[in-house]
Amino acid sequence: MTDIVICGACGRMGRTIAGIIEGRGDCRTVAGIDIRDGSDCAFPVVSAPSELPVRPDVIIDFSGPASLDGLLSYCRARSVPLVIGSTGYSQAQIGEIRAAAEAVPVFFTFNMSLGINLLSALAVRAAQVLGDGFDVEIIEKHHNRKVDAPSGTAIMLAGAINGAFGGSKHYVYDRHEVRAPRDSSEIGIHSVRGGTIVGEHEIIFAGNDEVITLSHSAQSKTVFAQGAVNAAMFLKDRGPGLYDMGMLVGGEVPGGAERSGSPS
């Protein structure tokens, strides 16, 4: 039985993750971390990792960047694996995550959906085949409560595509202040916020007289919650390192070699 702590337990994702865990027979939620009232949860909820009543086998975090320092400190001190599903981290914080992964296993990806990670792999292949003759634009859509823009997933997709070009591209966010023809070295990234859109990502490769579009649409948060729990189960007995969903898309299954570097 794998004992899991959920950081951000009282949020929508935290509660969805708890529901997924409750329906499984190989893991259980032993505690939660949240500054909000968790009296209606079926497990104890504390406001900081240092207050946890038990040492878990793994922590799943969907709380936000503000919790990162406390989580990394706790996990390093107690050798607890950490699954990070939040977005909106600064480059400095991503550096802290990489540093922590040298001491403990960390699963870090900007999107827990297997489908999104497959989309990323397909986009890289498209970029390799199409080359510089096609302009690349990324459009991401999310609900009106999402605070970061562009989404971490859009940045991940742009980074993967840019990697196929050897890092030669630069990003242009929206175009309302741009008064010039489009530069061929651009990757355009655009954000839409509205209603209850769970998450939609579209990659456009626009060439002369033809357009190729790759897209993914998440219908509920369950796909992300399921991915996070699967990541936790995978990470439990791993050694130190930075892991991500890319190994599953690449054909590996839990038990394969670790991956290092940024998820983007």
Secondary structure, DSSP 8 states (H G I E B T S, - for coil): -EEEEEETTTSHHHHHHHHHHHT-SSEEEEEEE-SS--TTSSS-EESSGGG-SS--SEEEE-S-GGGHHHHHHHHHHHT--EEE------HHHHHHHHHHTTTSEEEE-S---HHHHHHHHHHHHHHHHHGGGSEEEEEEEE-TT--SSS-HHHHHHHHHHHHHTTT--EEEE-STT--S---TTEEEEEEEE-TT--EEEEEEEE-SS-EEEEEEEE-STHHHHHHHHHHHHHHTT--SEEE-THHHHTT--TTS----S---
